[in-house]
Amino acid sequence: MIPRRVSDRLARTVGKYQLILKNAKDRDVNEANTAFIIRDMLAEVFGYDELLDITSEFAIKGTYCDLAIKLDGSVEFLIEAKAIGITLKDNHLRQAVDYGARNGVPWIILTNGMVWQVNKIRFEQPISYDLVCSFDFSELEPKNPEHQERLFIICKEGLSKDAREEYHQRVQTLNRFTLGALILSDEVVSVMRRELRKLSDGVLVEPEDISRVLSNSPEA
């Protein structure tokens, strides 16, 4: 549940920064100036203290990430910022993931100010990551609950409520691979077989046939 004061803040500030971002994109501002806007957004929209919580050029074993959110000595987000006119690409994300993997920081944000991508690193071999949430700031409706929920996973207040972890868990539960495995399970196929028999006036369909159709596998 998003606290009322946070919801009010989002409703108040999103429109303001949509105009700022549009103006910045029209002027095609560079990466440094985009980073300044992102820093202001982290403070005004997402609720962080600009002096205490937001760090620039965070050093990670000889390399640097553009911004970091650090609370009580713990790095909560590493943020890789690109110029607002740059299309975010996989190689940008790989660089940010490498930053996080080197320092044991699982949460990575890749953004050009307009598009925001929230990712969580999976510390396995090889290192991989999940896209938890992605949104275009210009398309947000400030008072839309679903849009506010996406913003809340980045908010300072969302950290204390484990909003990002809960959102990630929900995304994982509802991803197509999980749902596909569930649909193809013996229990679900058995129910489908029974219902198909009722619909077809007793015609018996084999479980393998149902599984093949559901998985779009070609006939042998």
Secondary structure, 3 states (H helix, E strand, C coil): CCCHHHHHHHHHHHHHHHHHHHHHHHHCCCHHHHHHHHHHHHHHCCCCCCCCCEEEEEEECCEEEEEEEEECCEEEEEEEECCCCCCCCHHHHHHHHHHHHHHCCCEEEEECCCEEEEEEEECCCCCEEEEEEEEEHHHCCCCCHHHHHHHHCCCHHHHHCCHHHHHHHHHHHCCHHHHHHHHCCHHHHHHHHHHHHHHCCCCCCCHHHHHHHHCCCCCC
